[in-house]
């Protein structure tokens, strides 16, 4: 089957299953590609048993799809925001969805009698919200915004609403990405002021004092425990390692950095030769996957300080797949484009446009062998990656 | 509302960003110690015909953090001198001898050279650009574009 064939059926969901064996590193992995139309997918989130998917295709609504065999059926539409949705996160255990948008609002959605009901969150920001993440214990969530602040929101039982506290220290520009440390207190933030920081988001109203970690011992709310950046390069994606001892981030200056808290927070930087990455994900304690404007996934390994290596690119389609054109295809090409040449404008990678987000699909960060990627080409790809020991 | 603003358009020349209290200012890092490459060292290497050493010397002490424009111009001219005295066949070897940071720095100088073309310099810079790109990839160009302090 010709890889680009799904482009002819923009409304159907075609599944393409490819088995590729990588020669040099002997990794076997499957990939499944689902197309959700031609509009870019800006953000996505999975439910606990990964049978349902919440996505936003660059508009004011969130659509929830249910897996039905090899297809996706739309079962819900969450329409409450007045601006483009910029972030969705689905809390697996409490089954709540939080969404944030450029209309400076965030809503927490709960499923009641089969319908998703929104609750407004008072973010108190005067610029767009850019990203949102539930904390590991799901008792609070953090929203990054263009108002040079992070709103850490928690539920107040007395008045039955979501309150927010602001982290503003040192932030001089828009927050682009957030990730929580497994201890439910520390929060990593990547920002447009070229810095990656670790803050304490300890909310004394709802939790006990946290014990010390390699990142620091004193953790009052809003305290900066780590700050690093070079001039030039917005920090697009941040990710804590499964243990929380390492923090990886990718920036617009085509670099991947890892800070090792256990080794006095030393930072290892790797300059890469591809276009900048937009998202980075830990799939085990030492293995990282990054993806972005290069439209492909890159696998990195962090062994120790100054030992961050690029391993390989994933998901490059073999050239031979394009070779077999049926007679029908010939005629189609002739009819549509007045040429019988194979479509050379398609990229060799699975995604035909930048990949905007990576998420763990099955399992957790410590054994994230399955993860998903969404792109500006409207496609969702689920990767089944065998993590090397 | 109906006032003629074409003649008294002084307000259009006001730079509003200067009055913005949230304006982002880059951190000022001390650039006093950066002197730029040593002209004598580079010249002697070229005279001896040791082109590899000349390139290394020209890429030493890049004036990245200084505000001294004269210093930056001097460094740029020096690098241009070295790059032009290279034979086309030796360019590949020269780039192999540089480490990752060196190639990024070379790319920065190449783009600076593009900004002020003189008779033959563009062709030479384009040659160097092609070779450096083959080694360092588009990432090096991205780093030149995103760097807030360049040579």
Interface residues (C-beta under 8 A of the other chain):
Chain A: X148 X172 X173 X193 X194 X231 X232 X233 X252 X253 X254 X255 X271 X272 X273 X274 X275 X276
Chain B: X22 X24 X26 X27 X100 X101 X104 X136 X137 X138 X139 X140 X142 X143 X146 X147 X148 X149
